[in-house]
Amino acid sequence: MRIDIVTLFPEFMQQCAAVGVVGRAQARGLLEVATWNPRDFTSDPYRRVDERPYGGGPGMVMLIDPLRDAIAAARAAAQPPARVVYLSPQGTRLTQDHVARLAALPRLLLLCGRYEGVDERLLAHAVDEEISLGDFVLSGGELAAAALLDAVGRLQPGALNSLESAAQDSFAAGLLDCPHYTRPERHVLGEVPAVLLSGDHAAIRRWRLKQALGRTWQRRPDLLQGRVLSAEERALLEEYGRELRDGLH
Ligand code: 4GO
């Protein structure tokens, strides 16, 4: 997949794309990342990309033309046409399902705003969807775009080693992740749950599912709303509740 990013901070976005799993996906040729600076698409001597808002008020608004020309240049640089995403608090809240759908596209174009945001006419004309990471405000779209880039990049087939399998992720099954432990078995901070040392793979699978269900129920009950639990899941969740009352958690 190819991801184009329109940003006033291309070096920052390239650095985000260069590290970890996403950097490796690029090195493996599974992901291509290109950046486009709207400042390179200005025609005035000051290379202006922002202006004061009509109607008054604080802050600046990003001009239409440098963004429109940067998007057009990015579009023309490759085929097929990219889905254009603008990151803002006004967007649809991002979920792992949504990430998986975006990751399956051949191309994405991420538009990063700064200041108070982008002229609404550019959004109406050039943006296919507006996405928010959550109900909080950033000073620029870059950190949100970097998060989306990471979430989408790591789902490219071959990006994760089998040991990091995406099937095991939080939310992959609509639940929070179970707790994880590594060496040593005994530590002043506590012991590793015995079942994980038992070698009994069926028991380990059941324990992990029980923890995932229990933690989701405790921390994010909204994720269980409208979900039909299997007989096994219901039994495991009841067991978790009993253990909780008995002071085992
Ligand atoms: C995205 C962008 C928050 C998010 C942003 C978010 N703040 N919650 N700020 O995903 C336009 C100018 C939006 C700054 C940008």
Residues whose N, C-alpha, C, O or C-beta is under 5 A from the ligand:
A	BS01	4GO	L87 S88 P89 G113 R114 Y115 E116 G117 I131 S132 L133 G134 F136 V137 L138 S139 G140 G141 A144
